[in-house]
């Protein structure tokens, strides 16, 4: 099954770009500076920040459906990131270079399947999950820290 990885929309975060530290802190957001690459994966541009680049570290609700699996976690967004739309069946390097947890959900947000794999091997797993008509979407998480990375949907 063909799929597309979906980045988070920049419009969700653009109002935070350039805000003073105090305004960010009032919203529970921190500005951090990347000190290595890889290490700071942006959920909008779907690439790692380069050392010295500023990012926002914030809590994001990636699973908003009213199910027991409703979830939120910390994510990074590069300040002034541009939204990236991968090609059909493309796994961006930011995902391919990491150990991922792939989680298949139905339309009600109920978990149907889950597996951990190297990012370089995730494409066939996503395709297999989406072959199941009960699966509505697949969430990808960075397996070690557990944070949300991206969503995969049918292309």
Secondary structure as GFF3:
##gff-version 3
##sequence-region A 1 155
A	DSSP	beta_strand	3	6	.	.	.	ID=ss1
A	DSSP	three_ten_helix	10	12	.	.	.	ID=ss2
A	DSSP	three_ten_helix	14	16	.	.	.	ID=ss3
A	DSSP	alpha_helix	21	26	.	.	.	ID=ss4
A	DSSP	beta_strand	30	33	.	.	.	ID=ss5
A	DSSP	beta_strand	54	63	.	.	.	ID=ss6
A	DSSP	beta_strand	71	78	.	.	.	ID=ss7
A	DSSP	alpha_helix	93	96	.	.	.	ID=ss8
A	DSSP	beta_strand	99	105	.	.	.	ID=ss9
A	DSSP	beta_strand	111	118	.	.	.	ID=ss10
A	DSSP	three_ten_helix	119	121	.	.	.	ID=ss11
A	DSSP	alpha_helix	122	131	.	.	.	ID=ss12
A	DSSP	beta_strand	137	142	.	.	.	ID=ss13
A	DSSP	beta_strand	148	154	.	.	.	ID=ss14
###
